[in-house]
Amino acid sequence: MSGTQVYKVYIKAEAKQVWDAITTPEWTARYGFRGRTELDLRPGGAVVGRSNAGMLAMGAPEIGTDGEVVEVDPPHRLVQTFRMLMDPTMAAEGFTRLTYELKEGKDGVTALTVTHELSDAPNMARLMAGEFEEMGAGGGWAWVLSDLKSLLETGKSLADR
């Protein structure tokens, strides 16, 4: 499972809408793992992923993930580092590299490709591949992107249905 994972989803939304959904705390708290992610959108800027209320109730730290912005080209490309802090084993694996690429096509459809480089992070790779879903850890990138697509296209996340 370690190595590079690539996920692509087509979303009936303009690239700017998808960009806002992946880069603003108000949006990031509405899909996926529902934690507010705060990004300082400049190279070297901090990325802080806050644990949601359910995670906090289970003993997760307030800051669940962290990283740094490497490259930013709104609304086309965001490259950042990413580290999971909620689990000591995954935190010890260090930072991975995460790239979002957005390409707006015709008829208001945006292709979002997420590339997660996980060569030295086998536990994180398993988590992001959805291998811990049955244990309550979510479905990884497939779940996050499906939930994002649902939210942008219908106004409701998968959990809201």
C-alpha positions in Angstrom: 0.0 0.0 0.0 2.8 2.4 0.5 4.1 4.4 -2.4 2.0 6.9 -4.3 -1.8 6.9 -4.2 -3.7 8.8 -6.9 -7.4 9.6 -6.8 -9.4 11.4 -9.4 -13.0 12.6 -9.2 -15.2 14.7 -11.5 -17.3 17.3 -9.7 -20.1 19.3 -11.3 -18.8 22.6 -9.9 -16.4 25.3 -11.1 -12.8 25.0 -10.2 -13.0 28.1 -7.9 -15.8 26.3 -5.9 -13.7 23.1 -5.5 -10.7 25.2 -4.6 -12.6 27.0 -1.9 -13.9 23.7 -0.5 -10.4 22.3 -0.1 -8.8 25.4 1.2 -11.2 27.2 3.5 -12.0 26.0 7.1 -15.7 26.7 6.7 -15.8 24.1 3.9 -13.3 21.5 5.2 -15.4 21.1 8.4 -18.4 20.0 6.2 -17.1 16.9 4.5 -14.7 14.0 5.0 -13.4 13.7 8.5 -15.2 17.0 9.3 -12.2 18.7 10.9 -11.5 22.4 10.2 -8.3 22.7 8.1 -6.6 26.1 8.2 -4.1 26.9 5.4 -1.8 29.8 5.1 -1.9 29.8 1.3 1.7 30.8 0.6 4.8 28.7 0.2 6.1 28.0 3.7 2.6 28.7 5.2 1.3 26.4 7.9 -1.4 23.8 7.4 -3.3 23.0 10.6 -6.0 20.3 10.7 -8.2 20.5 13.8 -9.9 17.4 15.2 -13.7 17.4 15.1 -15.8 17.1 18.3 -16.2 13.3 18.0 -12.4 12.9 17.7 -11.8 15.1 20.7 -14.4 13.1 22.7 -12.3 10.0 21.9 -9.1 11.6 23.2 -7.7 12.9 20.0 -5.4 16.0 20.3 -6.9 19.4 19.2 -4.5 19.5 16.2 -5.0 16.2 14.3 -2.8 16.9 11.3 -0.2 19.5 10.3 2.0 20.4 7.4 3.3 23.2 5.3 2.3 24.7 2.0 4.9 23.9 -0.7 3.3 25.4 -3.8 0.1 27.3 -4.4 -1.5 28.3 -7.7 -5.2 29.1 -7.1 -7.5 27.5 -8.3 -5.4 25.0 -10.1 -2.8 23.4 -7.8 -1.9 23.1 -4.2 1.1 21.1 -2.9 1.6 20.6 0.8 3.2 18.3 3.4 0.9 16.3 5.6 1.4 14.5 8.9 -1.1 12.7 11.0 -0.7 13.6 14.7 -3.6 11.6 16.2 -1.7 8.3 16.1 1.8 8.1 17.5 2.8 5.4 15.0 1.7 7.5 12.0 3.1 10.7 13.5 6.5 8.9 13.7 6.3 8.2 10.0 6.8 11.9 9.5 5.5 14.2 6.7 4.1 13.0 3.4 3.5 15.0 0.3 0.0 15.8 -0.9 -0.9 17.4 -4.2 -4.3 18.7 -5.4 -4.7 19.4 -9.1 -7.9 21.0 -10.5 -8.8 21.2 -14.1 -12.0 22.8 -15.1 -13.5 21.2 -18.2 -16.6 22.0 -20.2 -20.1 22.2 -18.8 -18.9 23.3 -15.4 -17.2 20.0 -14.5 -13.9 20.1 -12.6 -11.5 17.2 -12.5 -9.9 17.0 -9.1 -6.8 14.8 -8.8 -5.3 14.1 -5.4 -1.8 12.6 -5.3 -0.5 11.4 -1.9 3.1 10.4 -1.8 3.4 7.8 1.0 6.6 5.9 0.3 8.0 6.1 3.8 4.6 6.0 5.6 3.1 2.5 5.4 0.5 3.0 8.2 -0.7 6.3 6.7 -0.9 4.7 3.3 -3.2 2.0 4.7 -5.4 4.6 6.5 -5.7 6.7 3.3 -6.5 3.7 1.2 -9.5 3.0 3.6 -8.1 -0.1 5.1 -9.2 0.9 8.6 -12.8 1.8 7.7 -14.3 -1.2 9.5 -12.5 0.0 12.7 -14.3 3.4 12.4 -11.3 5.3 10.9 -13.2 6.3 7.8 -12.7 5.3 4.2 -9.6 7.3 3.4 -9.3 9.4 0.2 -12.1 7.6 -1.6 -14.5 8.6 1.2 -13.3 12.2 1.5 -13.5 12.9 -2.2 -16.9 11.2 -2.6 -18.2 13.3 0.3 -16.7 16.5 -1.2 -18.4 15.7 -4.5 -21.7 15.0 -2.9 -21.6 18.2 -0.8 -20.7 20.4 -3.8 -23.2 18.9 -6.1 -26.2 18.5 -3.8 -25.5 20.7 -0.8 -25.5 17.7 1.5 -22.6 15.5 2.6 -23.0 11.7 2.5 -23.6 11.7 6.3 -26.5 14.2 5.9 -28.6 11.9 3.7 
